[in-house]
Amino acid sequence: MNGYVQVYTGDGKGKTTAALGLALRAAGAGLRVYIAQFVKGMAYSEHRALERFSDLITVKLFGREGFIHDQPGPLDRDAAQFGLEEVRKVLSSGDYHVVILDEANIAAHFKLISVDDLLGLMDARPPDVELVITGRRAHPAVVQRADLVTEMLEIKHYYHEGVQARRGIEN
């Protein structure tokens, strides 16, 4: 099977959800999936669900608990750099058919990893591996190099009415 590079970006909800849907579909077809979640260090509901597919789906978190509100600190950078090294090894291992870099675009935006790092991963991708990169603010060079780009556009969101993230829906 020929693999491609997919990018899910934009300010709308659903980038990670789309990537997880692809992971589920791939696992259903017997493909092995590796999910690297940048900037995220706390467990979400999907992690408990994905544990049921641990023979086919591996999830690793490369962030600290909580969110980056202002400028990231050294611990944020260290976690992202560790994740970057892990992903390089995973891509070259031949063990996975699908590799998802969740929130890697935002990690590049915050300079936790560089855009050149992302482009290098795209270039290092073996031809039979599907690489998915998610997150807001995808760099134009990443968009240009990708084979498929989907932009999630927010039209309306209940968050603006004060609704907090709900268990099982947003987290």
HUHUCOR-V75917 format. One record per residue. N is the residue number from 1. RES is the residue in one letter. SS is DSSP state (alpha for helix, beta for strand, coil for the rest). PHI is phi as a letter, one per 30 degrees, with the letter a starting at -180 (none if undefined). D_CENTER is the distance of its C-alpha to the mean C-alpha in Angstrom with 1 decimal. Layout:
n = [N;N]
res = [RES;RES]
ss = [SS;SS]
phi = [PHI;PHI]
d_center = [D_CENTER;D_CENTER]
This chain:
n = [1;2;3;4;5;6;7;8;9;10;11;12;13;14;15;16;17;18;19;20;21;22;23;24;25;26;27;28;29;30;31;32;33;34;35;36;37;38;39;40;41;42;43;44;45;46;47;48;49;50;51;52;53;54;55;56;57;58;59;60;61;62;63;64;65;66;67;68;69;70;71;72;73;74;75;76;77;78;79;80;81;82;83;84;85;86;87;88;89;90;91;92;93;94;95;96;97;98;99;100;101;102;103;104;105;106;107;108;109;110;111;112;113;114;115;116;117;118;119;120;121;122;123;124;125;126;127;128;129;130;131;132;133;134;135;136;137;138;139;140;141;142;143;144;145;146;147;148;149;150;151;152;153;154;155;156;157;158;159;160;161;162;163;164;165;166;167;168;169;170;171]
res = [M;N;G;Y;V;Q;V;Y;T;G;D;G;K;G;K;T;T;A;A;L;G;L;A;L;R;A;A;G;A;G;L;R;V;Y;I;A;Q;F;V;K;G;M;A;Y;S;E;H;R;A;L;E;R;F;S;D;L;I;T;V;K;L;F;G;R;E;G;F;I;H;D;Q;P;G;P;L;D;R;D;A;A;Q;F;G;L;E;E;V;R;K;V;L;S;S;G;D;Y;H;V;V;I;L;D;E;A;N;I;A;A;H;F;K;L;I;S;V;D;D;L;L;G;L;M;D;A;R;P;P;D;V;E;L;V;I;T;G;R;R;A;H;P;A;V;V;Q;R;A;D;L;V;T;E;M;L;E;I;K;H;Y;Y;H;E;G;V;Q;A;R;R;G;I;E;N]
ss = [coil;coil;coil;coil;beta;beta;beta;beta;beta;coil;coil;coil;coil;coil;alpha;alpha;alpha;alpha;alpha;alpha;alpha;alpha;alpha;alpha;alpha;alpha;alpha;alpha;coil;coil;coil;coil;beta;beta;beta;beta;beta;beta;coil;coil;coil;coil;coil;coil;alpha;alpha;alpha;alpha;alpha;alpha;alpha;alpha;alpha;coil;coil;coil;beta;beta;beta;beta;beta;beta;coil;coil;coil;coil;coil;coil;coil;coil;coil;coil;coil;alpha;alpha;alpha;alpha;alpha;alpha;alpha;alpha;alpha;alpha;alpha;alpha;alpha;alpha;alpha;alpha;alpha;alpha;alpha;alpha;coil;coil;coil;coil;beta;beta;beta;beta;beta;coil;alpha;alpha;alpha;alpha;alpha;alpha;coil;coil;coil;coil;coil;alpha;alpha;alpha;alpha;alpha;alpha;alpha;alpha;alpha;alpha;coil;coil;coil;coil;coil;beta;beta;beta;beta;beta;coil;coil;coil;coil;coil;alpha;alpha;alpha;alpha;alpha;alpha;coil;coil;beta;beta;beta;beta;coil;coil;coil;coil;coil;coil;alpha;alpha;alpha;alpha;coil;coil;coil;coil;coil;coil;coil;coil;coil;coil]
phi = [none;d;c;b;c;c;b;c;b;j;d;d;d;k;d;d;e;d;d;d;d;d;d;d;d;d;d;d;c;i;d;d;b;b;c;c;c;d;i;c;b;c;d;c;e;d;d;d;d;d;e;d;c;d;d;b;b;c;b;b;c;b;a;c;d;j;c;d;c;b;c;d;c;e;d;d;d;d;d;d;d;d;d;e;d;d;d;e;d;d;d;d;d;i;d;b;c;b;b;c;c;d;i;d;d;d;d;d;e;d;i;d;b;c;d;d;d;d;d;d;d;d;d;d;d;d;d;c;c;d;c;c;b;c;k;d;h;e;d;e;d;d;d;d;d;d;d;b;b;c;c;d;c;d;c;a;b;d;e;d;c;j;d;d;e;c;d;i;c;c;b]
d_center = [21.7;20.5;16.7;15.1;12.3;10.7;9.3;8.9;10.3;13.4;14.9;15.2;13.8;11.8;8.5;6.6;10.0;10.2;7.3;9.1;12.3;11.7;11.1;14.3;16.1;15.4;16.7;19.6;20.5;20.5;17.6;15.8;12.0;9.9;6.7;6.0;5.2;6.7;9.5;9.7;12.8;14.4;14.4;13.8;15.8;13.3;13.5;17.3;17.0;14.7;17.3;19.7;17.9;17.6;19.7;17.0;13.6;12.6;10.3;10.4;10.0;10.5;11.9;15.2;16.4;16.8;15.4;16.2;19.1;20.8;20.3;18.1;20.3;20.8;19.1;15.8;16.2;17.3;14.3;11.9;14.5;14.8;11.2;11.7;14.9;13.6;11.2;14.3;16.3;14.2;14.3;18.0;18.8;19.2;18.1;15.1;15.2;11.5;8.7;5.0;3.2;0.9;4.4;5.6;8.1;9.5;9.8;11.7;13.6;14.8;15.7;14.0;13.2;15.0;14.5;16.7;14.3;11.6;14.6;15.9;12.9;13.4;17.1;16.9;15.2;18.0;19.4;18.8;15.0;12.6;9.6;6.9;5.2;4.6;6.8;10.6;12.9;11.7;14.5;17.3;17.3;13.7;14.8;18.0;16.8;14.5;16.3;14.9;13.8;13.7;14.4;14.5;17.8;19.1;22.7;23.5;21.9;23.8;22.2;24.7;27.4;26.5;24.6;22.3;19.1;20.6;19.9;18.5;17.8;15.6;15.0]
